[in-house]
């Protein structure tokens, strides 16, 4: 099923916490301008250097198989994989 057709089908995590958020996520929607301080996502090139990027409010980032992320600032809705 295309990612846009399944947004929210398996639930999501809404967070603005700066502690690590873990799970099995395929996409992250920015609810506010957001900066990540860490991410574990094999399909995201240079995931360890993401602290230099501000993701604008309203952006949907398709991260593939993300198992952990930490916010430096902002708020997100992280959509769960159905696996």
GULO-602320 format. One line per field, with one value per residue: residue number from 1; residue in one letter; x, y, z of N, C-alpha, C in turn. Coordinates in pm, 1 decimal. Layout:
! residues N
n <- c(NUM; ...)
res <- c(a; ...)
n_X <- c(X; ...)
n_Y <- c(Y; ...)
n_Z <- c(Z; ...)
ca_X <- c(X; ...)
ca_Y <- c(Y; ...)
ca_Z <- c(Z; ...)
c_X <- c(X; ...)
c_Y <- c(Y; ...)
c_Z <- c(Z; ...)
***
This chain:
! residues 83
n <- c(1; 2; 3; 4; 5; 6; 7; 8; 9; 10; 11; 12; 13; 14; 15; 16; 17; 18; 19; 20; 21; 22; 23; 24; 25; 26; 27; 28; 29; 30; 31; 32; 33; 34; 35; 36; 37; 38; 39; 40; 41; 42; 43; 44; 45; 46; 47; 48; 49; 50; 51; 52; 53; 54; 55; 56; 57; 58; 59; 60; 61; 62; 63; 64; 65; 66; 67; 68; 69; 70; 71; 72; 73; 74; 75; 76; 77; 78; 79; 80; 81; 82; 83)
res <- c(x; x; x; x; x; x; x; x; x; x; x; x; x; x; x; x; x; x; x; x; x; x; x; x; x; x; x; x; x; x; x; x; x; x; x; x; x; x; x; x; x; x; x; x; x; x; x; x; x; x; x; x; x; x; x; x; x; x; x; x; x; x; x; x; x; x; x; x; x; x; x; x; x; x; x; x; x; x; x; x; x; x; x)
n_X <- c(84.6; 63.1; 252.3; 116.7; -147.0; -167.8; -123.0; -125.8; -264.8; -168.9; -140.1; 20.6; 289.2; 287.0; 500.7; 701.5; 909.4; 1247.5; 1380.0; 1481.8; 1276.4; 1129.2; 1047.4; 881.0; 893.6; 773.3; 736.7; 768.0; 596.9; 622.4; 513.5; 581.1; 848.2; 1134.7; 1419.3; 1632.8; 1831.1; 1938.5; 1914.3; 1809.8; 1804.1; 1829.9; 1792.0; 1825.1; 2053.2; 2348.0; 2235.3; 2335.4; 2426.8; 2221.1; 2156.4; 2211.2; 2007.8; 1705.5; 1384.5; 1098.1; 779.1; 500.7; 625.9; 657.5; 845.2; 972.7; 1104.8; 1158.7; 1258.8; 1267.6; 1391.6; 1444.5; 1447.8; 1560.1; 1462.4; 1590.8; 1463.2; 1126.4; 828.0; 664.7; 476.7; 502.1; 467.7; 363.1; 501.6; 339.7; 431.5)
n_Y <- c(-117.7; 223.2; 477.0; 721.0; 638.7; 490.1; 643.5; 674.6; 441.4; 237.1; 367.7; 631.6; 819.6; 1103.7; 1357.5; 1586.6; 1559.4; 1551.3; 1321.7; 993.8; 847.3; 545.4; 277.4; 144.8; 304.7; 460.5; 710.0; 1059.5; 1334.2; 1681.2; 1876.0; 2117.8; 2352.7; 2158.8; 2002.9; 1731.3; 1539.2; 1290.8; 979.6; 653.5; 496.9; 298.8; 357.0; 625.8; 843.6; 955.4; 980.5; 1028.6; 1285.7; 1467.8; 1687.0; 1935.8; 2024.8; 2196.8; 2094.8; 2201.2; 2305.7; 2112.1; 1949.4; 1623.3; 1348.2; 1072.8; 806.1; 538.8; 254.7; 344.0; 315.8; 456.5; 787.9; 1112.3; 1424.9; 1753.2; 1989.3; 2106.9; 1942.0; 1635.5; 1396.3; 1066.4; 807.5; 473.6; 164.8; -115.4; -366.4)
n_Z <- c(0.0; -85.4; 85.9; 144.9; 148.0; 375.4; 601.5; 936.9; 974.7; 1141.5; 1375.8; 1567.4; 1718.3; 1905.7; 1989.7; 2179.8; 2335.0; 2456.9; 2511.9; 2401.6; 2152.3; 2085.0; 1857.9; 1570.0; 1293.7; 991.2; 879.3; 954.4; 1067.6; 1081.4; 1339.1; 1429.0; 1365.8; 1354.6; 1502.7; 1497.1; 1722.9; 1719.2; 1539.3; 1450.1; 1167.8; 908.9; 635.1; 605.8; 494.2; 646.0; 904.1; 1154.6; 1148.1; 1158.3; 1313.6; 1212.0; 1056.1; 1012.8; 1015.2; 857.4; 992.2; 902.2; 718.4; 578.5; 646.2; 501.0; 641.3; 618.8; 778.1; 1074.2; 1396.5; 1624.8; 1752.1; 1851.6; 1966.7; 1936.0; 1940.5; 1886.1; 1756.3; 1676.1; 1478.4; 1468.4; 1247.3; 1274.8; 1152.4; 1004.2; 1058.2)
ca_X <- c(0.0; 143.2; 264.9; 13.5; -273.6; -169.5; -85.2; -203.9; -335.3; -119.5; -120.6; 136.6; 337.1; 302.2; 593.6; 792.6; 1008.5; 1386.1; 1430.8; 1468.6; 1148.0; 1158.8; 935.8; 906.4; 826.8; 805.0; 729.8; 758.9; 535.4; 664.8; 404.5; 645.6; 986.2; 1193.1; 1558.3; 1663.1; 1968.6; 1984.7; 1816.8; 1853.3; 1723.3; 1926.7; 1769.9; 1852.5; 2195.9; 2404.2; 2139.1; 2404.7; 2460.4; 2096.4; 2138.4; 2235.2; 1894.1; 1575.8; 1274.2; 991.4; 643.6; 424.0; 703.4; 645.2; 973.7; 960.2; 1232.8; 1175.6; 1251.0; 1329.3; 1364.4; 1467.8; 1487.4; 1563.0; 1444.3; 1659.4; 1355.3; 1012.9; 723.2; 639.9; 387.4; 577.7; 373.2; 411.1; 494.1; 241.8; 494.7)
ca_Y <- c(0.0; 345.8; 539.5; 821.5; 572.3; 422.9; 735.6; 659.0; 313.1; 159.2; 458.2; 719.6; 874.4; 1248.5; 1391.5; 1701.4; 1524.2; 1544.0; 1187.3; 907.0; 784.3; 420.6; 209.4; 105.2; 415.0; 475.8; 850.6; 1154.6; 1460.4; 1789.4; 1957.3; 2247.8; 2348.0; 2051.8; 1960.8; 1602.6; 1528.2; 1155.1; 893.8; 523.4; 467.3; 252.4; 412.4; 769.8; 868.5; 1050.0; 1001.3; 1076.2; 1427.2; 1538.7; 1801.7; 2060.3; 2050.1; 2230.6; 2047.5; 2297.4; 2263.9; 2066.7; 1854.9; 1479.8; 1287.3; 927.9; 759.3; 394.5; 176.8; 416.9; 248.2; 547.0; 925.1; 1205.2; 1562.8; 1862.5; 2086.7; 2087.3; 1843.1; 1551.1; 1280.2; 958.1; 704.4; 336.9; 61.4; -218.6; -497.5)
ca_Z <- c(0.0; -86.1; 217.9; 168.4; 172.7; 505.1; 709.3; 1059.5; 980.2; 1254.9; 1488.3; 1564.6; 1844.9; 1902.2; 2096.7; 2176.8; 2436.3; 2410.7; 2539.4; 2283.9; 2121.7; 2015.1; 1794.4; 1431.8; 1225.2; 849.2; 840.4; 1065.1; 1027.6; 1171.0; 1392.3; 1452.0; 1316.8; 1435.4; 1486.6; 1559.8; 1771.4; 1688.2; 1471.8; 1402.0; 1049.5; 810.1; 501.2; 607.1; 479.3; 742.6; 1012.7; 1274.0; 1131.0; 1129.3; 1400.8; 1139.7; 968.3; 1070.7; 932.8; 879.5; 1027.0; 786.9; 636.4; 603.3; 614.9; 490.2; 693.4; 600.6; 901.6; 1185.0; 1523.6; 1736.4; 1721.1; 1964.1; 1924.4; 2005.0; 1958.1; 1796.2; 1787.2; 1560.6; 1481.6; 1403.8; 1204.8; 1297.4; 1050.4; 1039.3; 1062.3)
c_X <- c(89.3; 139.6; 154.7; -120.9; -281.6; -134.0; -180.3; -274.1; -295.1; -89.3; 4.5; 172.6; 354.3; 391.0; 665.9; 902.0; 1148.7; 1455.3; 1410.1; 1327.7; 1178.8; 1030.6; 978.4; 827.2; 868.2; 803.0; 716.3; 706.2; 572.9; 544.3; 450.9; 781.7; 1064.0; 1338.5; 1575.2; 1806.3; 2025.7; 1873.4; 1883.9; 1757.0; 1817.3; 1911.8; 1793.0; 2003.0; 2239.1; 2307.2; 2206.6; 2439.1; 2336.0; 2074.3; 2158.3; 2115.6; 1770.6; 1468.9; 1154.1; 857.3; 569.8; 496.5; 672.3; 774.7; 955.4; 1095.5; 1255.1; 1156.8; 1328.3; 1291.5; 1383.6; 1500.4; 1481.0; 1550.5; 1534.6; 1558.3; 1244.2; 914.1; 691.0; 527.5; 459.8; 482.0; 436.0; 400.4; 393.7; 300.2; 509.8)
c_Y <- c(124.1; 415.0; 640.6; 758.8; 511.8; 514.2; 718.8; 526.1; 230.5; 246.5; 542.2; 761.3; 1024.5; 1286.9; 1522.9; 1680.5; 1518.5; 1415.0; 1103.4; 850.0; 661.0; 358.5; 164.6; 202.0; 420.9; 621.1; 936.9; 1286.6; 1567.4; 1875.4; 2099.4; 2240.2; 2256.2; 2026.6; 1830.3; 1605.8; 1389.3; 1079.0; 763.2; 484.0; 428.4; 315.4; 563.4; 790.0; 976.5; 1081.1; 1053.5; 1224.1; 1513.2; 1662.4; 1936.1; 2103.7; 2086.7; 2186.7; 2137.4; 2232.9; 2225.9; 1968.5; 1711.6; 1416.5; 1135.6; 866.0; 609.3; 322.3; 246.6; 348.8; 338.5; 686.1; 1007.6; 1345.9; 1655.4; 1972.0; 2053.2; 1986.0; 1766.4; 1452.1; 1172.9; 842.1; 565.6; 251.5; -43.6; -357.6; -547.4)
c_Z <- c(0.0; 49.8; 245.2; 199.8; 312.3; 622.5; 827.8; 1074.0; 1102.2; 1375.8; 1473.7; 1706.6; 1824.8; 2019.6; 2070.0; 2280.6; 2377.0; 2455.4; 2413.5; 2274.4; 2039.9; 1960.4; 1656.1; 1345.0; 1077.8; 803.5; 965.2; 1009.5; 1129.6; 1210.9; 1423.8; 1384.0; 1410.6; 1399.3; 1562.4; 1610.5; 1745.4; 1618.5; 1434.2; 1291.5; 936.5; 671.8; 493.2; 603.9; 578.3; 857.9; 1139.2; 1266.1; 1109.2; 1214.4; 1333.9; 1055.7; 1049.7; 972.0; 960.6; 917.4; 899.0; 697.0; 677.9; 555.6; 616.8; 522.9; 675.5; 732.1; 1012.4; 1315.4; 1644.6; 1683.6; 1849.1; 1908.1; 2003.8; 2034.5; 1860.5; 1847.1; 1660.2; 1587.3; 1401.4; 1375.6; 1212.8; 1171.2; 1096.6; 1048.3; 1202.8)
***
